[in-house]
Amino acid sequence: YSVVAYQTAYLKANYPGEYMAAVLTHNMNDIKKVTFFMDECRRMGVSVLCPDVNESAYKFVVNKQGEIRFGLGAVKGVGEKAIEVMVEDRKENGAFQNIFDLTKRVNLRSANKKSLESLALAGAFDCFGDIYRSQYFLDYPNEQLNVLEKAIKFGGAYQASQDATQQSLFGESGIEEIPEPKIPEGEPWPMIELLRKEKEVIGVYITGHPLDEYKLEVENFCNCQLINYAEHKGKSVTVAGIVTDVVNRYDKKGRPFGLFTIEDYTDSIQLALFSEDYLRFKHLMNIGECLYIKGKVQLRYKTTDRFEIRINDMELLAGIKNKLTKSITLKLALSDITGNFIAELENLVQKYPGQCNLSFKIHDGDDKISVNMPSKKMKVDVNNQLIEELNKLPRVEYKLN
């Protein structure tokens, strides 16, 4: 066991991409484990990218940049045979240029409509230039065909013409080249819809997460993640998540109640609303809504070892930052404060004037002391742009209060 542990640690330290790709492949049929190990990849600084028909294989693989490509075999609705014919053709004839080039070249009995739809939703066709995923599902004017259906029809016609050419005595001279159709112009799906569709076929979010827009709120105003809420038994917690499922029902006495599932970066749980709480908050129980929830962790009714979050208050996550942010504190090391740094920081603060109080916490690492210095004149607007610029400043930490 000690030898295996040493070898494993060596591989993880020296070949992190290859090691984690192997781990993900080994667990590709268990989406919870895939999610867990993708989080581990992020912690290690190894990127996990969406599947790509020009780079992915059946299993998780590492590209030339050391990034992990999601395995095509883990995409729902894409059969092993479809993956096999695409990968083999790509190796023999080079990368696919667009969706029509793909349908010209692969066996469409294996790579059928369902397979292509799943690949489009998963982002496997994002490599085909500036084509939105939504465009593959647009209908052609005056035709009852969307882009993927048109591509399949085009590919079938092209392959039929090639078969006819091979059987003709006159070779290719008697066959006209079939022009590729043009993809209709269209708008991209809203990010929340794109991510929802992506998760339907992959099982996890890869392009982003619905909570990314509210990362500041989650990091500063939530004291608990869903994966470990039960560790806070008997305590009050604040959590955030996106609603992924909603059920409205009536109990035996005809009283309405609601069950809904929320999901954060770590896990998902089901919550319940009864009686007056249900009437107060039912308007927030909508799939796709990002919520901020205050509650208490307690034992479920008639159980001795199962815990739940009993909701005390609930509101839209979008309004939390403006409601709860009273001030921002910037933590700086005394050794980092120079004239140029002060000028840069002053310009940044003046760029985003607002109503939030600004204070500084200056610490001296040598003497192990710190001093709080509130600003009497300067106030800021704590928005995502300010936070992005603060993140670019070396050795500056911040805290919302």
C-alpha positions as YAML, in Angstrom:
chain: A
units: angstrom
residues:
- id: 1
  name: TYR
  ca: [0.00, 0.00, 0.00]
- id: 2
  name: SER
  ca: [2.84, 2.41, 0.79]
- id: 3
  name: VAL
  ca: [4.37, 1.83, -2.68]
- id: 4
  name: VAL
  ca: [1.03, 2.45, -4.42]
- id: 5
  name: ALA
  ca: [0.49, 5.60, -2.30]
- id: 6
  name: TYR
  ca: [3.95, 6.87, -3.25]
- id: 7
  name: GLN
  ca: [3.41, 6.16, -6.95]
- id: 8
  name: THR
  ca: [-0.02, 7.83, -6.87]
- id: 9
  name: ALA
  ca: [1.35, 10.92, -5.13]
- id: 10
  name: TYR
  ca: [4.23, 11.10, -7.64]
- id: 11
  name: LEU
  ca: [1.84, 10.96, -10.61]
- id: 12
  name: LYS
  ca: [-0.52, 13.53, -9.12]
- id: 13
  name: ALA
  ca: [2.35, 15.92, -8.39]
- id: 14
  name: ASN
  ca: [4.24, 15.54, -11.67]
- id: 15
  name: TYR
  ca: [1.48, 14.67, -14.18]
- id: 16
  name: PRO
  ca: [-1.61, 16.37, -12.65]
- id: 17
  name: GLY
  ca: [-3.61, 16.58, -15.90]
- id: 18
  name: GLU
  ca: [-3.01, 12.98, -16.93]
- id: 19
  name: TYR
  ca: [-3.61, 11.70, -13.39]
- id: 20
  name: MET
  ca: [-6.92, 13.55, -12.94]
- id: 21
  name: ALA
  ca: [-8.06, 12.57, -16.45]
- id: 22
  name: ALA
  ca: [-7.57, 8.94, -15.50]
- id: 23
  name: VAL
  ca: [-9.44, 9.43, -12.22]
- id: 24
  name: LEU
  ca: [-12.36, 11.15, -14.00]
- id: 25
  name: THR
  ca: [-12.51, 8.41, -16.63]
- id: 26
  name: HIS
  ca: [-12.59, 5.75, -13.92]
- id: 27
  name: ASN
  ca: [-15.58, 7.50, -12.31]
- id: 28
  name: MET
  ca: [-17.31, 8.81, -15.44]
- id: 29
  name: ASN
  ca: [-20.52, 6.85, -14.74]
- id: 30
  name: ASP
  ca: [-20.93, 8.43, -11.30]
- id: 31
  name: ILE
  ca: [-21.76, 12.10, -11.77]
- id: 32
  name: LYS
  ca: [-21.35, 12.95, -8.07]
- id: 33
  name: LYS
  ca: [-17.80, 11.63, -8.13]
- id: 34
  name: VAL
  ca: [-17.13, 13.44, -11.41]
- id: 35
  name: THR
  ca: [-18.31, 16.68, -9.79]
- id: 36
  name: PHE
  ca: [-16.10, 16.03, -6.76]
- id: 37
  name: PHE
  ca: [-12.99, 15.35, -8.83]
- id: 38
  name: MET
  ca: [-13.67, 18.34, -11.09]
- id: 39
  name: ASP
  ca: [-13.61, 20.49, -7.95]
- id: 40
  name: GLU
  ca: [-10.29, 18.86, -7.08]
- id: 41
  name: CYS
  ca: [-9.02, 19.75, -10.57]
- id: 42
  name: ARG
  ca: [-9.95, 23.39, -10.00]
- id: 43
  name: ARG
  ca: [-8.18, 23.33, -6.63]
- id: 44
  name: MET
  ca: [-5.06, 21.97, -8.35]
- id: 45
  name: GLY
  ca: [-5.25, 24.59, -11.09]
- id: 46
  name: VAL
  ca: [-6.06, 22.06, -13.82]
- id: 47
  name: SER
  ca: [-8.79, 23.23, -16.22]
- id: 48
  name: VAL
  ca: [-11.59, 20.89, -17.27]
- id: 49
  name: LEU
  ca: [-13.05, 21.95, -20.60]
- id: 50
  name: CYS
  ca: [-16.27, 21.09, -22.41]
- id: 51
  name: PRO
  ca: [-16.19, 18.16, -24.83]
- id: 52
  name: ASP
  ca: [-14.87, 19.01, -28.29]
- id: 53
  name: VAL
  ca: [-15.36, 16.88, -31.42]
- id: 54
  name: ASN
  ca: [-11.93, 17.96, -32.65]
- id: 55
  name: GLU
  ca: [-10.06, 17.20, -29.44]
- id: 56
  name: SER
  ca: [-12.04, 14.85, -27.18]
- id: 57
  name: ALA
  ca: [-12.00, 11.06, -27.12]
- id: 58
  name: TYR
  ca: [-14.37, 8.58, -25.51]
- id: 59
  name: LYS
  ca: [-12.47, 8.97, -22.23]
- id: 60
  name: PHE
  ca: [-11.20, 12.11, -20.52]
- id: 61
  name: VAL
  ca: [-7.96, 13.21, -22.19]
- id: 62
  name: VAL
  ca: [-5.31, 15.90, -21.76]
- id: 63
  name: ASN
  ca: [-4.65, 18.33, -24.60]
- id: 64
  name: LYS
  ca: [-1.34, 19.96, -25.55]
- id: 65
  name: GLN
  ca: [-1.94, 22.80, -23.10]
- id: 66
  name: GLY
  ca: [-2.28, 20.40, -20.19]
- id: 67
  name: GLU
  ca: [-6.05, 20.94, -19.93]
- id: 68
  name: ILE
  ca: [-8.51, 18.09, -19.51]
- id: 69
  name: ARG
  ca: [-11.13, 17.58, -22.18]
- id: 70
  name: PHE
  ca: [-14.42, 16.13, -20.99]
- id: 71
  name: GLY
  ca: [-14.90, 12.62, -22.35]
- id: 72
  name: LEU
  ca: [-17.49, 12.20, -25.09]
- id: 73
  name: GLY
  ca: [-18.48, 8.92, -23.47]
- id: 74
  name: ALA
  ca: [-19.81, 10.87, -20.47]
- id: 75
  name: VAL
  ca: [-22.27, 12.89, -22.61]
- id: 76
  name: LYS
  ca: [-25.82, 11.57, -22.36]
- id: 77
  name: GLY
  ca: [-27.41, 10.47, -25.61]
- id: 78
  name: VAL
  ca: [-24.15, 9.95, -27.52]
- id: 79
  name: GLY
  ca: [-23.57, 6.28, -28.24]
- id: 80
  name: GLU
  ca: [-20.17, 4.62, -28.20]
- id: 81
  name: LYS
  ca: [-20.43, 3.82, -31.91]
- id: 82
  name: ALA
  ca: [-21.07, 7.48, -32.77]
- id: 83
  name: ILE
  ca: [-17.97, 8.50, -30.83]
- id: 84
  name: GLU
  ca: [-15.92, 5.77, -32.48]
- id: 85
  name: VAL
  ca: [-16.77, 6.83, -36.05]
- id: 86
  name: MET
  ca: [-16.09, 10.51, -35.34]
- id: 87
  name: VAL
  ca: [-12.76, 9.93, -33.60]
- id: 88
  name: GLU
  ca: [-11.56, 7.49, -36.28]
- id: 89
  name: ASP
  ca: [-12.45, 9.84, -39.13]
- id: 90
  name: ARG
  ca: [-10.81, 12.76, -37.34]
- id: 91
  name: LYS
  ca: [-7.57, 10.79, -36.95]
- id: 92
  name: GLU
  ca: [-7.58, 9.75, -40.62]
- id: 93
  name: ASN
  ca: [-8.77, 12.95, -42.32]
- id: 94
  name: GLY
  ca: [-8.06, 15.76, -39.89]
- id: 95
  name: ALA
  ca: [-10.23, 18.10, -37.87]
- id: 96
  name: PHE
  ca: [-13.85, 18.76, -38.77]
- id: 97
  name: GLN
  ca: [-14.35, 22.25, -40.21]
- id: 98
  name: ASN
  ca: [-18.02, 22.71, -39.36]
- id: 99
  name: ILE
  ca: [-21.21, 20.75, -38.73]
- id: 100
  name: PHE
  ca: [-21.73, 20.11, -42.45]
- id: 101
  name: ASP
  ca: [-18.19, 18.83, -42.89]
- id: 102
  name: LEU
  ca: [-18.84, 16.46, -39.99]
- id: 103
  name: THR
  ca: [-22.09, 15.07, -41.42]
- id: 104
  name: LYS
  ca: [-20.40, 14.63, -44.83]
- id: 105
  name: ARG
  ca: [-17.70, 12.46, -43.36]
- id: 106
  name: VAL
  ca: [-19.20, 10.27, -40.62]
- id: 107
  name: ASN
  ca: [-21.61, 7.35, -40.75]
- id: 108
  name: LEU
  ca: [-24.98, 8.98, -40.03]
- id: 109
  name: ARG
  ca: [-26.52, 5.70, -38.92]
- id: 110
  name: SER
  ca: [-24.16, 5.82, -35.96]
- id: 111
  name: ALA
  ca: [-23.92, 9.58, -35.45]
- id: 112
  name: ASN
  ca: [-27.66, 10.18, -35.56]
- id: 113
  name: LYS
  ca: [-29.81, 13.21, -34.75]
- id: 114
  name: LYS
  ca: [-29.94, 12.45, -31.01]
- id: 115
  name: SER
  ca: [-26.15, 12.19, -30.82]
- id: 116
  name: LEU
  ca: [-25.64, 15.48, -32.66]
- id: 117
  name: GLU
  ca: [-28.20, 17.27, -30.47]
- id: 118
  name: SER
  ca: [-26.46, 16.11, -27.30]
- id: 119
  name: LEU
  ca: [-23.05, 17.13, -28.65]
- id: 120
  name: ALA
  ca: [-24.35, 20.58, -29.60]
- id: 121
  name: LEU
  ca: [-25.88, 21.13, -26.15]
- id: 122
  name: ALA
  ca: [-22.69, 19.93, -24.46]
- id: 123
  name: GLY
  ca: [-20.57, 22.45, -26.36]
- id: 124
  name: ALA
  ca: [-18.76, 19.89, -28.49]
- id: 125
  name: PHE
  ca: [-19.34, 22.06, -31.59]
- id: 126
  name: ASP
  ca: [-18.09, 25.29, -30.00]
- id: 127
  name: CYS
  ca: [-14.85, 24.77, -31.94]
- id: 128
  name: PHE
  ca: [-16.69, 25.58, -35.19]
- id: 129
  name: GLY
  ca: [-16.09, 29.32, -35.08]
- id: 130
  name: ASP
  ca: [-18.57, 31.98, -33.98]
- id: 131
  name: ILE
  ca: [-21.64, 29.75, -34.01]
- id: 132
  name: TYR
  ca: [-23.84, 29.84, -30.93]
- id: 133
  name: ARG
  ca: [-25.18, 26.58, -29.56]
- id: 134
  name: SER
  ca: [-28.69, 27.97, -30.00]
- id: 135
  name: GLN
  ca: [-28.19, 28.32, -33.76]
- id: 136
  name: TYR
  ca: [-28.01, 24.55, -34.25]
- id: 137
  name: PHE
  ca: [-31.66, 24.39, -33.20]
- id: 138
  name: LEU
  ca: [-32.94, 27.24, -35.39]
- id: 139
  name: ASP
  ca: [-35.38, 26.39, -38.19]
- id: 140
  name: TYR
  ca: [-34.65, 27.36, -41.76]
- id: 141
  name: PRO
  ca: [-37.19, 29.79, -43.26]
- id: 142
  name: ASN
  ca: [-39.98, 27.99, -45.17]
- id: 143
  name: GLU
  ca: [-38.58, 24.61, -44.12]
- id: 144
  name: GLN
  ca: [-39.56, 22.29, -41.30]
- id: 145
  name: LEU
  ca: [-35.89, 21.55, -40.60]
- id: 146
  name: ASN
  ca: [-33.54, 22.99, -38.01]
- id: 147
  name: VAL
  ca: [-29.80, 23.32, -38.62]
- id: 148
  name: LEU
  ca: [-28.90, 19.87, -37.27]
- id: 149
  name: GLU
  ca: [-31.65, 18.20, -39.30]
- id: 150
  name: LYS
  ca: [-30.53, 20.13, -42.39]
- id: 151
  name: ALA
  ca: [-26.92, 19.04, -41.74]
- id: 152
  name: ILE
  ca: [-27.99, 15.40, -41.55]
- id: 153
  name: LYS
  ca: [-29.99, 15.73, -44.77]
- id: 154
  name: PHE
  ca: [-27.04, 17.46, -46.46]
- id: 155
  name: GLY
  ca: [-24.58, 14.82, -45.25]
- id: 156
  name: GLY
  ca: [-26.84, 12.01, -46.42]
- id: 157
  name: ALA
  ca: [-27.20, 13.59, -49.88]
- id: 158
  name: TYR
  ca: [-23.45, 14.13, -50.15]
- id: 159
  name: GLN
  ca: [-22.63, 10.57, -49.17]
- id: 160
  name: ALA
  ca: [-25.25, 9.25, -51.62]
- id: 161
  name: SER
  ca: [-23.66, 11.30, -54.42]
- id: 162
  name: GLN
  ca: [-20.23, 9.95, -53.51]
- id: 163
  name: ASP
  ca: [-21.55, 6.38, -53.65]
- id: 164
  name: ALA
  ca: [-23.10, 7.10, -57.04]
- id: 165
  name: THR
  ca: [-19.80, 8.56, -58.26]
- id: 166
  name: GLN
  ca: [-17.86, 5.46, -57.27]
- id: 167
  name: GLN
  ca: [-20.33, 3.26, -59.15]
- id: 168
  name: SER
  ca: [-20.39, 5.47, -62.27]
- id: 169
  name: LEU
  ca: [-18.25, 4.65, -65.32]
- id: 170
  name: PHE
  ca: [-17.58, 8.39, -65.75]
- id: 171
  name: GLY
  ca: [-16.12, 9.00, -62.29]
- id: 172
  name: GLU
  ca: [-16.64, 12.40, -60.63]
- id: 173
  name: SER
  ca: [-17.19, 14.28, -63.89]
- id: 174
  name: GLY
  ca: [-20.88, 13.44, -63.92]
- id: 175
  name: ILE
  ca: [-21.61, 14.64, -60.37]
- id: 176
  name: GLU
  ca: [-22.08, 18.26, -59.26]
- id: 177
  name: GLU
  ca: [-20.62, 19.39, -55.94]
- id: 178
  name: ILE
  ca: [-23.40, 19.97, -53.39]
- id: 179
  name: PRO
  ca: [-22.99, 23.42, -51.76]
- id: 180
  name: GLU
  ca: [-23.07, 23.61, -47.98]
- id: 181
  name: PRO
  ca: [-26.13, 25.37, -46.53]
- id: 182
  name: LYS
  ca: [-25.70, 28.58, -44.56]
- id: 183
  name: ILE
  ca: [-26.55, 28.65, -40.87]
- id: 184
  name: PRO
  ca: [-29.31, 31.18, -40.04]
- id: 185
  name: GLU
  ca: [-28.38, 34.16, -37.88]
- id: 186
  name: GLY
  ca: [-29.59, 34.00, -34.30]
- id: 187
  name: GLU
  ca: [-29.08, 35.13, -30.74]
- id: 188
  name: PRO
  ca: [-27.34, 33.06, -28.06]
- id: 189
  name: TRP
  ca: [-29.33, 31.52, -25.25]
- id: 190
  name: PRO
  ca: [-29.22, 33.40, -21.95]
- id: 191
  name: MET
  ca: [-26.38, 32.00, -19.86]
- id: 192
  name: ILE
  ca: [-28.74, 30.43, -17.35]
- id: 193
  name: GLU
  ca: [-30.54, 28.52, -20.13]
- id: 194
  name: LEU
  ca: [-27.28, 27.47, -21.80]
- id: 195
  name: LEU
  ca: [-25.98, 26.11, -18.51]
- id: 196
  name: ARG
  ca: [-29.23, 24.30, -17.80]
- id: 197
  name: LYS
  ca: [-29.14, 22.56, -21.18]
- id: 198
  name: GLU
  ca: [-25.43, 21.79, -20.74]
- id: 199
  name: LYS
  ca: [-26.08, 20.13, -17.42]
- id: 200
  name: GLU
  ca: [-28.93, 18.05, -18.87]
- id: 201
  name: VAL
  ca: [-26.51, 16.22, -21.17]
- id: 202
  name: ILE
  ca: [-23.28, 16.39, -19.18]
- id: 203
  name: GLY
  ca: [-24.56, 16.21, -15.62]
- id: 204
  name: VAL
  ca: [-22.41, 19.10, -14.39]
- id: 205
  name: TYR
  ca: [-21.80, 22.74, -15.25]
- id: 206
  name: ILE
  ca: [-18.55, 23.28, -17.17]
- id: 207
  name: THR
  ca: [-18.90, 26.54, -19.12]
- id: 208
  name: GLY
  ca: [-19.79, 28.32, -15.90]
- id: 209
  name: HIS
  ca: [-22.20, 28.15, -12.99]
- id: 210
  name: PRO
  ca: [-25.45, 30.05, -12.46]
- id: 211
  name: LEU
  ca: [-24.04, 31.38, -9.19]
- id: 212
  name: ASP
  ca: [-20.91, 32.86, -10.82]
- id: 213
  name: GLU
  ca: [-22.72, 36.18, -11.20]
- id: 214
  name: TYR
  ca: [-23.24, 36.20, -7.43]
- id: 215
  name: LYS
  ca: [-19.88, 34.85, -6.31]
- id: 216
  name: LEU
  ca: [-19.24, 37.97, -4.24]
- id: 217
  name: GLU
  ca: [-22.49, 37.49, -2.31]
- id: 218
  name: VAL
  ca: [-21.88, 33.78, -1.80]
- id: 219
  name: GLU
  ca: [-18.34, 34.28, -0.49]
- id: 220
  name: ASN
  ca: [-19.21, 37.13, 1.87]
- id: 221
  name: PHE
  ca: [-22.75, 36.56, 3.09]
- id: 222
  name: CYS
  ca: [-23.14, 32.77, 3.23]
- id: 223
  name: ASN
  ca: [-21.71, 30.86, 6.19]
- id: 224
  name: CYS
  ca: [-22.37, 27.37, 4.90]
- id: 225
  name: GLN
  ca: [-22.18, 25.22, 1.77]
- id: 226
  name: LEU
  ca: [-24.89, 22.72, 0.98]
- id: 227
  name: ILE
  ca: [-22.48, 19.79, 1.02]
- id: 228
  name: ASN
  ca: [-21.77, 20.23, 4.73]
- id: 229
  name: TYR
  ca: [-24.87, 21.96, 6.12]
- id: 230
  name: ALA
  ca: [-25.56, 18.99, 8.44]
- id: 231
  name: GLU
  ca: [-22.33, 19.80, 10.31]
- id: 232
  name: HIS
  ca: [-24.05, 22.95, 11.59]
- id: 233
  name: LYS
  ca: [-26.78, 21.08, 13.46]
- id: 234
  name: GLY
  ca: [-28.71, 23.27, 15.84]
- id: 235
  name: LYS
  ca: [-27.18, 26.44, 14.35]
- id: 236
  name: SER
  ca: [-28.48, 29.19, 12.10]
- id: 237
  name: VAL
  ca: [-27.11, 29.09, 8.55]
- id: 238
  name: THR
  ca: [-27.23, 31.27, 5.45]
- id: 239
  name: VAL
  ca: [-26.98, 29.51, 2.10]
- id: 240
  name: ALA
  ca: [-27.41, 30.42, -1.55]
- id: 241
  name: GLY
  ca: [-28.40, 28.30, -4.52]
- id: 242
  name: ILE
  ca: [-30.28, 28.04, -7.77]
- id: 243
  name: VAL
  ca: [-33.70, 26.39, -7.84]
- id: 244
  name: THR
  ca: [-33.55, 23.28, -10.02]
- id: 245
  name: ASP
  ca: [-36.86, 21.56, -9.19]
- id: 246
  name: VAL
  ca: [-40.24, 22.60, -7.74]
- id: 247
  name: VAL
  ca: [-43.20, 20.53, -6.52]
- id: 248
  name: ASN
  ca: [-46.46, 22.04, -5.21]
- id: 249
  name: ARG
  ca: [-48.77, 19.70, -3.32]
- id: 250
  name: TYR
  ca: [-51.59, 19.43, -0.78]
- id: 251
  name: ASP
  ca: [-51.47, 17.51, 2.49]
- id: 252
  name: LYS
  ca: [-54.20, 15.15, 3.76]
- id: 253
  name: LYS
  ca: [-56.14, 18.10, 5.17]
- id: 254
  name: GLY
  ca: [-56.07, 19.96, 1.86]
- id: 255
  name: ARG
  ca: [-53.46, 22.50, 2.94]
- id: 256
  name: PRO
  ca: [-50.92, 23.54, 0.28]
- id: 257
  name: PHE
  ca: [-47.19, 23.04, 0.74]
- id: 258
  name: GLY
  ca: [-44.14, 23.17, -1.48]
- id: 259
  name: LEU
  ca: [-40.94, 21.21, -2.03]
- id: 260
  name: PHE
  ca: [-38.07, 22.66, -4.00]
- id: 261
  name: THR
  ca: [-34.47, 21.72, -4.72]
- id: 262
  name: ILE
  ca: [-31.61, 24.22, -4.63]
- id: 263
  name: GLU
  ca: [-28.07, 23.67, -5.82]
- id: 264
  name: ASP
  ca: [-24.84, 25.52, -5.07]
- id: 265
  name: TYR
  ca: [-21.25, 24.86, -6.17]
- id: 266
  name: THR
  ca: [-20.97, 21.79, -3.95]
- id: 267
  name: ASP
  ca: [-24.27, 19.88, -3.77]
- id: 268
  name: SER
  ca: [-28.04, 20.05, -3.96]
- id: 269
  name: ILE
  ca: [-30.70, 19.59, -1.27]
- id: 270
  name: GLN
  ca: [-34.48, 19.58, -1.10]
- id: 271
  name: LEU
  ca: [-36.22, 22.14, 1.10]
- id: 272
  name: ALA
  ca: [-39.85, 22.34, 2.24]
- id: 273
  name: LEU
  ca: [-42.28, 25.18, 2.90]
- id: 274
  name: PHE
  ca: [-45.50, 24.73, 4.86]
- id: 275
  name: SER
  ca: [-48.44, 26.83, 6.06]
- id: 276
  name: GLU
  ca: [-47.70, 30.58, 6.30]
- id: 277
  name: ASP
  ca: [-44.10, 30.14, 5.12]
- id: 278
  name: TYR
  ca: [-45.41, 28.60, 1.91]
- id: 279
  name: LEU
  ca: [-47.77, 31.53, 1.32]
- id: 280
  name: ARG
  ca: [-44.95, 34.03, 2.05]
- id: 281
  name: PHE
  ca: [-42.34, 32.51, -0.22]
- id: 282
  name: LYS
  ca: [-44.11, 30.46, -2.92]
- id: 283
  name: HIS
  ca: [-43.60, 33.28, -5.47]
- id: 284
  name: LEU
  ca: [-39.83, 32.62, -5.20]
- id: 285
  name: MET
  ca: [-40.14, 28.89, -5.94]
- id: 286
  name: ASN
  ca: [-39.33, 29.12, -9.64]
- id: 287
  name: ILE
  ca: [-36.87, 26.93, -11.55]
- id: 288
  name: GLY
  ca: [-33.80, 28.97, -12.42]
- id: 289
  name: GLU
  ca: [-34.25, 31.47, -9.57]
- id: 290
  name: CYS
  ca: [-31.13, 32.20, -7.48]
- id: 291
  name: LEU
  ca: [-32.08, 32.47, -3.81]
- id: 292
  name: TYR
  ca: [-30.54, 33.59, -0.52]
- id: 293
  name: ILE
  ca: [-31.90, 31.54, 2.38]
- id: 294
  name: LYS
  ca: [-31.66, 31.93, 6.13]
- id: 295
  name: GLY
  ca: [-32.59, 28.96, 8.25]
- id: 296
  name: LYS
  ca: [-31.75, 26.61, 11.07]
- id: 297
  name: VAL
  ca: [-30.34, 23.11, 10.79]
- id: 298
  name: GLN
  ca: [-32.53, 20.69, 12.72]
- id: 299
  name: LEU
  ca: [-33.65, 17.07, 12.74]
- id: 300
  name: ARG
  ca: [-36.31, 16.09, 10.25]
- id: 301
  name: TYR
  ca: [-39.70, 15.25, 11.65]
- id: 302
  name: LYS
  ca: [-39.79, 11.74, 13.17]
- id: 303
  name: THR
  ca: [-36.10, 11.06, 12.47]
- id: 304
  name: THR
  ca: [-33.07, 10.75, 14.71]
- id: 305
  name: ASP
  ca: [-30.20, 11.13, 12.24]
- id: 306
  name: ARG
  ca: [-31.50, 13.09, 9.22]
- id: 307
  name: PHE
  ca: [-31.11, 16.85, 9.22]
- id: 308
  name: GLU
  ca: [-32.80, 19.58, 7.22]
- id: 309
  name: ILE
  ca: [-32.70, 23.36, 6.90]
- id: 310
  name: ARG
  ca: [-35.84, 24.89, 8.35]
- id: 311
  name: ILE
  ca: [-36.36, 28.12, 6.40]
- id: 312
  name: ASN
  ca: [-36.79, 31.35, 8.37]
- id: 313
  name: ASP
  ca: [-36.37, 33.83, 5.55]
- id: 314
  name: MET
  ca: [-35.79, 33.71, 1.81]
- id: 315
  name: GLU
  ca: [-35.20, 36.32, -0.88]
- id: 316
  name: LEU
  ca: [-33.69, 36.81, -4.32]
- id: 317
  name: LEU
  ca: [-29.92, 36.62, -4.33]
- id: 318
  name: ALA
  ca: [-29.76, 39.50, -6.81]
- id: 319
  name: GLY
  ca: [-30.69, 42.08, -4.16]
- id: 320
  name: ILE
  ca: [-28.48, 40.82, -1.35]
- id: 321
  name: LYS
  ca: [-25.30, 42.75, -2.16]
- id: 322
  name: ASN
  ca: [-26.94, 46.18, -2.08]
- id: 323
  name: LYS
  ca: [-29.00, 45.28, 0.97]
- id: 324
  name: LEU
  ca: [-26.27, 43.80, 3.16]
- id: 325
  name: THR
  ca: [-23.08, 45.54, 2.06]
- id: 326
  name: LYS
  ca: [-22.44, 48.44, 4.43]
- id: 327
  name: SER
  ca: [-18.67, 48.70, 4.01]
- id: 328
  name: ILE
  ca: [-15.62, 47.14, 2.42]
- id: 329
  name: THR
  ca: [-12.30, 46.64, 4.19]
- id: 330
  name: LEU
  ca: [-9.06, 46.38, 2.22]
- id: 331
  name: LYS
  ca: [-6.29, 44.41, 3.93]
- id: 332
  name: LEU
  ca: [-2.78, 45.60, 3.06]
- id: 333
  name: ALA
  ca: [0.73, 44.77, 4.18]
- id: 334
  name: LEU
  ca: [2.73, 47.73, 5.43]
- id: 335
  name: SER
  ca: [5.68, 46.69, 3.25]
- id: 336
  name: ASP
  ca: [3.51, 46.91, 0.10]
- id: 337
  name: ILE
  ca: [2.43, 50.52, 0.63]
- id: 338
  name: THR
  ca: [4.39, 52.80, -1.69]
- id: 339
  name: GLY
  ca: [3.64, 56.10, -3.37]
- id: 340
  name: ASN
  ca: [2.76, 54.43, -6.66]
- id: 341
  name: PHE
  ca: [0.56, 51.88, -4.94]
- id: 342
  name: ILE
  ca: [-1.36, 54.59, -3.05]
- id: 343
  name: ALA
  ca: [-1.91, 56.55, -6.27]
- id: 344
  name: GLU
  ca: [-3.14, 53.43, -8.08]
- id: 345
  name: LEU
  ca: [-5.52, 52.57, -5.23]
- id: 346
  name: GLU
  ca: [-6.82, 56.14, -5.03]
- id: 347
  name: ASN
  ca: [-7.58, 56.20, -8.76]
- id: 348
  name: LEU
  ca: [-9.43, 52.91, -8.43]
- id: 349
  name: VAL
  ca: [-11.57, 54.15, -5.53]
- id: 350
  name: GLN
  ca: [-12.41, 57.39, -7.32]
- id: 351
  name: LYS
  ca: [-13.42, 55.39, -10.39]
- id: 352
  name: TYR
  ca: [-16.28, 53.70, -8.49]
- id: 353
  name: PRO
  ca: [-17.87, 56.28, -6.14]
- id: 354
  name: GLY
  ca: [-20.82, 55.04, -4.11]
- id: 355
  name: GLN
  ca: [-22.40, 54.78, -0.67]
- id: 356
  name: CYS
  ca: [-20.40, 51.97, 0.97]
- id: 357
  name: ASN
  ca: [-17.94, 52.90, 3.67]
- id: 358
  name: LEU
  ca: [-14.28, 52.19, 2.92]
- id: 359
  name: SER
  ca: [-11.69, 51.20, 5.49]
- id: 360
  name: PHE
  ca: [-8.17, 49.80, 5.49]
- id: 361
  name: LYS
  ca: [-6.54, 47.20, 7.69]
- id: 362
  name: ILE
  ca: [-2.76, 47.65, 7.63]
- id: 363
  name: HIS
  ca: [-0.72, 44.79, 9.05]
- id: 364
  name: ASP
  ca: [2.97, 44.52, 9.84]
- id: 365
  name: GLY
  ca: [4.22, 40.97, 9.47]
- id: 366
  name: ASP
  ca: [7.44, 41.60, 11.37]
- id: 367
  name: ASP
  ca: [5.88, 43.01, 14.53]
- id: 368
  name: LYS
  ca: [2.65, 41.03, 14.06]
- id: 369
  name: ILE
  ca: [0.40, 44.03, 14.63]
- id: 370
  name: SER
  ca: [-2.43, 45.54, 12.58]
- id: 371
  name: VAL
  ca: [-4.24, 48.89, 12.53]
- id: 372
  name: ASN
  ca: [-7.78, 49.64, 11.29]
- id: 373
  name: MET
  ca: [-8.02, 52.91, 9.36]
- id: 374
  name: PRO
  ca: [-11.53, 53.93, 8.22]
- id: 375
  name: SER
  ca: [-11.75, 56.53, 5.47]
- id: 376
  name: LYS
  ca: [-13.83, 59.58, 6.41]
- id: 377
  name: LYS
  ca: [-14.21, 61.03, 2.91]
- id: 378
  name: MET
  ca: [-14.10, 58.18, 0.40]
- id: 379
  name: LYS
  ca: [-17.04, 55.86, -0.25]
- id: 380
  name: VAL
  ca: [-17.35, 53.31, -3.05]
- id: 381
  name: ASP
  ca: [-19.83, 51.34, -5.10]
- id: 382
  name: VAL
  ca: [-19.08, 47.68, -4.45]
- id: 383
  name: ASN
  ca: [-19.79, 46.18, -7.88]
- id: 384
  name: ASN
  ca: [-18.31, 43.32, -9.86]
- id: 385
  name: GLN
  ca: [-16.05, 45.65, -11.85]
- id: 386
  name: LEU
  ca: [-14.47, 47.05, -8.67]
- id: 387
  name: ILE
  ca: [-13.91, 43.55, -7.31]
- id: 388
  name: GLU
  ca: [-12.32, 42.41, -10.58]
- id: 389
  name: GLU
  ca: [-9.86, 45.31, -10.43]
- id: 390
  name: LEU
  ca: [-9.10, 44.67, -6.77]
- id: 391
  name: ASN
  ca: [-8.33, 41.05, -7.63]
- id: 392
  name: LYS
  ca: [-5.70, 42.28, -10.08]
- id: 393
  name: LEU
  ca: [-3.84, 44.18, -7.38]
- id: 394
  name: PRO
  ca: [-1.10, 41.99, -5.88]
- id: 395
  name: ARG
  ca: [-1.37, 41.09, -2.18]
- id: 396
  name: VAL
  ca: [-4.61, 43.03, -1.58]
- id: 397
  name: GLU
  ca: [-7.39, 41.23, 0.24]
- id: 398
  name: TYR
  ca: [-10.89, 42.54, 0.84]
- id: 399
  name: LYS
  ca: [-13.82, 41.81, 3.09]
- id: 400
  name: LEU
  ca: [-17.43, 42.97, 2.83]
- id: 401
  name: ASN
  ca: [-19.19, 43.91, 6.03]
...
